[in-house]
Amino acid sequence: MGTIPGQEIGNFVETVVRAIVDHPDSVKISLLESGSMVVVELSADDSDIGKVIGREGRMAQSLRVLLTALSTKLGKKAVLQILENR
């Protein structure tokens, strides 16, 4: 059959973010699933975090809108967390 919905959500986010950043190999996605909830934790190179978040958080908000649309289609609820390296 197809992929597991959580994996499909993670693959989607990873594909979109890799297209945005300068260092696509440093993009890491981890999924935490609990029932119908999927938490997508995203980390990227320190120099790319600003691109992922975007001016006034617009890019992050757009990613979340797309993520919500996909997860709803798959019958899940998804949350995107952008992890900053400290």
C-alpha positions as CSV (number, residue, x, y, z in Angstrom):
1,M,0.0,0.0,0.0
2,G,1.1,3.7,0.4
3,T,3.2,5.3,3.0
4,I,2.2,5.7,6.6
5,P,0.5,9.2,7.0
6,G,3.1,10.4,9.6
7,Q,5.9,9.5,7.3
8,E,4.2,11.2,4.4
9,I,3.8,14.4,6.4
10,G,7.5,14.3,7.5
11,N,8.6,13.7,3.9
12,F,6.5,16.6,2.6
13,V,7.9,19.0,5.2
14,E,11.5,17.8,4.5
15,T,11.1,18.2,0.8
16,V,9.7,21.7,1.0
17,V,12.3,22.9,3.6
18,R,15.2,21.4,1.6
19,A,14.1,23.5,-1.4
20,I,14.3,26.7,0.7
21,V,17.6,26.4,2.6
22,D,21.2,26.8,1.5
23,H,22.4,23.7,3.3
24,P,19.7,21.0,2.5
25,D,21.8,18.2,3.9
26,S,21.6,19.7,7.4
27,V,17.8,19.5,7.4
28,K,16.6,17.0,10.0
29,I,13.0,15.9,10.6
30,S,11.8,13.8,13.5
31,L,8.2,12.7,14.0
32,L,6.4,12.1,17.3
33,E,3.1,10.3,16.8
34,S,0.4,9.8,19.3
35,G,-2.9,8.6,18.1
36,S,-4.1,11.0,15.4
37,M,-1.6,13.7,16.4
38,V,1.8,14.1,14.6
39,V,4.4,16.5,15.9
40,V,7.0,17.3,13.3
41,E,10.3,18.6,14.8
42,L,12.4,20.4,12.2
43,S,16.1,21.4,12.7
44,A,18.4,23.0,10.1
45,D,21.7,24.7,9.9
46,D,22.0,27.8,12.1
47,S,22.4,30.0,9.1
48,D,19.2,28.6,7.5
49,I,16.8,29.0,10.5
50,G,16.0,32.6,9.4
51,K,15.0,31.4,6.0
52,V,12.8,28.6,7.5
53,I,11.1,31.1,9.8
54,G,11.0,33.9,7.3
55,R,10.3,37.6,7.7
56,E,7.9,38.1,10.6
57,G,7.4,34.4,10.7
58,R,5.6,34.3,7.3
59,M,7.5,31.3,5.9
60,A,6.9,29.2,9.1
61,Q,3.2,30.2,9.0
62,S,2.9,29.1,5.4
63,L,4.6,25.8,6.2
64,R,2.1,25.3,9.0
65,V,-0.9,26.1,6.7
66,L,0.4,23.5,4.1
67,L,1.0,21.0,6.9
68,T,-2.5,21.4,8.2
69,A,-4.0,20.9,4.8
70,L,-2.0,17.7,4.2
71,S,-2.6,16.3,7.6
72,T,-6.4,17.0,7.4
73,K,-6.5,15.2,4.1
74,L,-4.7,12.2,5.7
75,G,-7.0,12.2,8.7
76,K,-4.4,13.4,11.2
77,K,-3.6,16.6,13.1
78,A,-0.1,17.9,12.8
79,V,2.0,20.5,14.6
80,L,5.3,21.9,13.3
81,Q,8.1,22.8,15.8
82,I,11.2,24.5,14.5
83,L,14.1,23.7,16.7
84,E,16.9,26.3,17.0
85,N,20.4,25.1,17.9
86,R,21.8,26.9,20.8
